[in-house]
């Protein structure tokens, strides 16, 4: 992957945004001058083995009320938008799938996908009323490709809910930002990035909070 193009929007104007001179694994972060995505180069990404070892340290438990409350930052506003018995996909469900259970308890039908824990690519052959990605998109190596795959599975009028911490287009903030210090976090989204995604998809941003954004696909009917 050349640094001459953005991994989200493929724009051919990418510039060095921040350089870390400490012992952190990623020394250079680049930013797209159009969609304002910040990302590391392939050579600075962890290997699949290193990723898996990191994810194995997560203690996600469907019975953990604290974890459920954390996920409710997305599930609560999204639930208010859904029709009864909607069909959803939880993308990046992780080692302890929980969000799918929370929606199933509300009467919705759920599929899950995770490249390490639920690698069932056949789920992308179906279409959905809603798709969730909680604490996932910061791990994506090819967000342009992966977002397009999700968007193509979403039915007209459907919702894509994303939960991730937003980066600020500010070098001083980024230098001290704890979120980037997780070695599996390789892709960072600013508010401008989400606006670009909405414009690119001709979608509506119908909910936004500190770390949550919900897009709605245009209803063509």
C-alpha positions as CSV (number, residue, x, y, z in Angstrom):
1,X,0.0,0.0,0.0
2,X,1.5,3.3,-1.1
3,X,1.2,6.3,1.2
4,X,0.2,8.3,-1.9
5,X,-3.5,7.2,-1.5
6,X,-6.1,7.0,1.3
7,X,-7.1,3.6,2.5
8,X,-10.7,4.8,2.9
9,X,-11.5,7.1,0.0
10,X,-8.5,6.5,-2.3
11,X,-7.7,10.2,-2.6
12,X,-4.2,10.7,-3.9
13,X,-3.1,13.3,-1.3
14,X,-2.0,11.8,1.9
15,X,0.4,13.7,4.2
16,X,2.4,12.8,7.4
17,X,0.2,13.9,10.3
18,X,2.2,12.8,13.4
19,X,5.5,11.1,14.1
20,X,6.0,9.3,17.4
21,X,9.6,9.3,18.5
22,X,9.0,7.1,21.5
23,X,9.1,3.3,21.7
24,X,5.5,3.0,20.4
25,X,5.1,0.3,17.7
26,X,3.8,2.8,15.1
27,X,6.1,5.7,14.5
28,X,4.3,7.6,11.6
29,X,0.6,8.4,11.2
30,X,-0.7,9.7,7.9
31,X,-3.8,11.7,7.1
32,X,-6.0,12.0,4.0
33,X,-6.4,15.6,2.9
34,X,-10.0,14.9,1.7
35,X,-11.8,12.6,4.2
36,X,-9.4,13.4,7.1
37,X,-8.9,9.7,8.0
38,X,-5.7,9.1,10.1
39,X,-4.0,5.7,9.6
40,X,-0.7,3.8,10.0
41,X,1.1,2.1,7.2
42,X,0.9,-1.7,6.6
43,X,4.4,-2.2,8.0
44,X,3.3,-0.7,11.3
45,X,0.2,-2.9,11.7
46,X,0.3,-5.9,14.1
47,X,0.3,-9.3,12.6
48,X,-2.8,-11.5,12.8
49,X,-1.1,-13.5,15.5
50,X,-0.4,-10.3,17.5
51,X,-4.0,-9.1,17.0
52,X,-5.4,-12.3,18.2
53,X,-3.2,-12.3,21.3
54,X,-4.4,-8.8,22.1
55,X,-8.1,-9.8,21.6
56,X,-7.7,-12.8,23.9
57,X,-7.0,-10.4,26.8
58,X,-10.5,-8.9,26.4
59,X,-13.0,-10.1,29.0
60,X,-16.3,-9.6,27.2
61,X,-19.1,-11.4,29.0
62,X,-22.8,-11.1,28.0
63,X,-23.7,-11.4,31.7
64,X,-21.5,-8.4,32.6
65,X,-23.9,-5.5,33.3
66,X,-21.0,-3.0,33.0
67,X,-20.2,-4.3,29.5
68,X,-23.9,-4.2,28.5
69,X,-24.1,-0.6,29.7
70,X,-21.1,0.2,27.6
71,X,-22.7,-1.3,24.5
72,X,-26.0,0.5,25.3
73,X,-24.4,3.7,24.1
74,X,-25.2,2.3,20.6
75,X,-28.0,-0.2,21.2
76,X,-30.3,2.3,23.0
77,X,-30.5,4.9,20.2
78,X,-30.5,2.3,17.5
79,X,-33.3,0.3,19.1
80,X,-35.5,3.3,19.1
81,X,-35.2,3.4,15.3
82,X,-35.9,-0.2,14.5
83,X,-39.1,-1.9,13.4
84,X,-40.1,-4.9,15.5
85,X,-38.4,-8.2,14.5
86,X,-35.8,-6.5,12.4
87,X,-32.8,-8.4,11.0
88,X,-29.3,-7.4,12.0
89,X,-25.6,-8.2,11.7
90,X,-23.1,-7.5,14.5
91,X,-19.8,-7.0,12.6
92,X,-16.7,-7.7,14.7
93,X,-18.6,-9.5,17.5
94,X,-15.4,-10.4,19.3
95,X,-14.6,-13.2,21.8
96,X,-17.7,-12.7,23.9
97,X,-20.6,-11.8,21.6
98,X,-23.0,-9.7,23.5
99,X,-24.6,-7.0,21.4
100,X,-26.4,-9.6,19.3
101,X,-27.9,-11.1,22.4
102,X,-29.1,-7.7,23.6
103,X,-30.9,-7.2,20.3
104,X,-32.3,-10.8,20.3
105,X,-33.7,-10.1,23.7
106,X,-35.7,-7.3,22.1
107,X,-37.1,-9.7,19.4
108,X,-34.7,-9.0,16.6
109,X,-33.0,-11.7,14.5
110,X,-29.2,-11.5,14.5
111,X,-26.2,-12.8,12.7
112,X,-22.6,-12.2,13.8
113,X,-19.3,-12.0,12.1
114,X,-15.7,-11.8,13.4
115,X,-12.6,-12.7,11.4
116,X,-11.1,-14.4,14.5
117,X,-14.1,-15.7,16.5
118,X,-17.0,-16.1,14.0
119,X,-15.4,-16.3,10.5
120,X,-18.5,-17.0,8.6
121,X,-18.3,-15.0,5.4
122,X,-21.7,-16.4,4.2
123,X,-23.4,-13.8,6.4
124,X,-22.4,-11.2,3.7
125,X,-24.6,-13.0,1.2
126,X,-27.7,-11.8,3.2
127,X,-29.2,-8.3,3.6
128,X,-30.0,-6.6,6.8
129,X,-32.2,-3.9,8.4
130,X,-29.3,-2.8,10.6
131,X,-25.6,-3.5,11.0
132,X,-23.6,-2.7,14.1
133,X,-19.8,-2.3,14.5
134,X,-18.8,-1.5,18.1
135,X,-15.1,-0.8,18.8
136,X,-14.3,-2.4,15.5
137,X,-13.6,0.2,12.8
138,X,-10.4,1.4,14.4
139,X,-9.0,-2.1,13.7
140,X,-9.8,-2.1,10.0
141,X,-6.8,-2.4,7.6
142,X,-8.9,-1.7,4.5
143,X,-11.8,0.4,5.6
144,X,-12.8,1.5,2.1
145,X,-13.3,-2.1,1.1
146,X,-14.8,-3.3,4.4
147,X,-17.3,-0.4,4.7
148,X,-18.5,-0.9,1.1
149,X,-19.1,-4.6,1.9
150,X,-21.2,-3.7,4.9
151,X,-23.1,-0.9,3.0
152,X,-23.9,-3.3,0.2
153,X,-25.5,-5.7,2.7
154,X,-27.8,-3.0,4.1
155,X,-31.3,-2.7,2.9
156,X,-32.7,0.6,1.7
157,X,-33.7,2.6,4.7
158,X,-31.5,0.5,6.9
159,X,-29.1,1.7,9.6
160,X,-25.4,1.3,10.2
161,X,-24.3,2.0,13.8
162,X,-20.7,2.6,14.6
163,X,-19.1,3.0,17.9
164,X,-15.5,4.2,18.1
165,X,-13.6,7.1,19.7
166,X,-13.2,10.1,17.4
167,X,-9.9,11.5,16.6
168,X,-9.4,15.3,16.5
169,X,-7.6,17.0,13.6
170,X,-5.0,18.2,16.1
171,X,-1.5,17.0,16.5
172,X,-1.1,17.8,20.1
173,X,-4.4,16.0,21.0
174,X,-3.3,13.0,18.9
175,X,0.1,12.8,20.6
176,X,-1.4,12.3,24.1
177,X,-4.5,10.3,23.0
178,X,-4.6,7.0,24.8
179,X,-6.8,5.4,22.1
180,X,-3.9,5.3,19.6
181,X,-1.6,3.5,22.0
182,X,-3.5,0.2,21.6
183,X,-1.4,-1.5,19.0
184,X,-4.4,-3.0,17.2
185,X,-5.9,0.5,16.7
186,X,-4.6,1.4,13.2
187,X,-7.3,3.6,11.7
188,X,-8.8,6.7,13.3
189,X,-11.9,8.7,12.3
190,X,-12.4,12.4,12.7
191,X,-15.8,14.1,12.6
192,X,-14.9,15.2,9.0
193,X,-14.4,11.5,8.1
194,X,-17.9,10.6,9.1
195,X,-19.3,13.5,7.1
196,X,-17.3,12.4,4.1
197,X,-18.7,8.8,4.4
198,X,-22.3,10.2,4.6
199,X,-21.8,12.3,1.6
200,X,-20.1,9.5,-0.4
201,X,-23.0,7.1,0.4
202,X,-25.6,9.8,0.0
203,X,-26.7,8.7,3.5
204,X,-28.1,10.6,6.5
205,X,-26.3,10.8,9.8
206,X,-29.3,10.5,12.1
207,X,-27.6,10.1,15.4
208,X,-24.3,11.2,16.8
209,X,-22.8,11.2,20.3
210,X,-19.4,11.2,21.8
211,X,-18.3,7.8,20.3
212,X,-21.4,6.8,18.4
213,X,-22.7,7.6,14.9
214,X,-25.7,6.0,13.1
215,X,-26.0,6.3,9.3
216,X,-29.3,5.6,7.5
217,X,-29.2,4.3,3.9
218,X,-31.4,6.2,1.5
219,X,-34.8,4.5,1.0
220,X,-35.2,4.1,-2.7
221,X,-38.8,2.9,-2.5
